[in-house]
Structure formats: C-alpha cells, structure tokens
Amino acid sequence: MKDNIPIDCVELKNRLQAELRQEYAGLRMEEEHLARRRKLMTSDSLAAQIWRNAQDQCNMTMVVHEESGTYTTRKEENSIEQKT
C-alpha cells in the first residue's frame, strides 16, 4: 500500500505556473493560446484527452463583440484543427 506523502499544493501550483511562464515566454497572447491548443491536441495526457473529448462534444466557439464588450457562443462549422 502507498505511503501517505503530504503534497504542498501551493508549491506545486507555483512551480507549474513558473514552468508554463518560461515555456511561453516571449509569445503574444494569441500565439500562446494557439501553442496551448496545439499542445492539447497532440498530447496523450489524461487532461488533454478530456479536453479533446469536451471539444468534440461541444464544438463551440466564443465570439467577442468588440463594440459592446458582450460575447455569444455559437456552433463552429469547421474545427480549429482544420483552420491551422
């Protein structure tokens, strides 16, 4: 049986965030967003698999209306994989 090893969740979160900041350093927000999506689309991690499954089920996109600052969600005709 496994020993109960205490985990410092705050330290873990801080370390992971620092790694991500370093990984995406120098990218504009749009470039970072696309890089994260590409990583999720190609990763075999459980989190990426769950994300892809949710994307397949929803296939939704959020549209921000610059003038009013509001947003709507609509069904997307083509997936981002086909657009990039």
N, C-alpha and C positions, 0 to 999 in steps of 0.2 A: 504494500500500500504506500502511496506517496506521502512524504512528509508535508505538513502544512508550513510552507515557506511564506512568510509575510511579504507582500508586494507593496512598494511605495508607489501608489497610483499617480500621485502628483509628479514625482521624479520621473516616472516612465513617460507621462504625458509631455513633460518639458523636454525630455531627451528626444522623443519622437518629433515634436514640433521643431526643434533645432535642426534635426536631420532633414526634415522637409524644407525648412527655410534655406538650408545650404544647397539642397538638390535643385531648387527652383530659383536660386539667386540670379539676379540679372534679367529675369524674364518679365515682360509686361504681364498684366493681369490676364489678358486674353490668351497669351502664349502659355501661361501657367495652367489656365483652365483646360486648354487643349492637351497639354502634356499630361495632366492628371487623367483626363478622359482616355487618352491613348493607353496609358499605363493600366487603367481599369479594364479596358477592352482586351488587353493581351495577357494580363496576369492570371495565374492559376490559383491565387489566394482565395480563401473562402469568402472574404469580403467582396472581392471583385466578382466572383460568381453570383453572389446575392445581388450585387448592383446590376449586373448584366441581365439577370432574370427579371428584376424590377423594371429595367428599361424596356425589355421585350414585352412585358405585360402592359405597360403604360404607353410607351412610345409617344410621350407627350413632350411638349416644349413650352417654356415660359417666354412670353413676348412682353417686353417692357415698352410702354408708350412714353417716349421722351417728353412730349409736351405736357402731359398730365401727371406723370410720375406713377401711373397705375400700371397694372400688369394683368394679362389674361393668360390662360392656359388653353392650348389647343392641340388637337391631334396632329402629329407631324406626318407629312406624306412620305418623306424619304428619311431614313435614319442618318445620323451623323457619320456613320462608317462609310456610307456611300458618298457623302459630300466631301470628305477629306481625302 
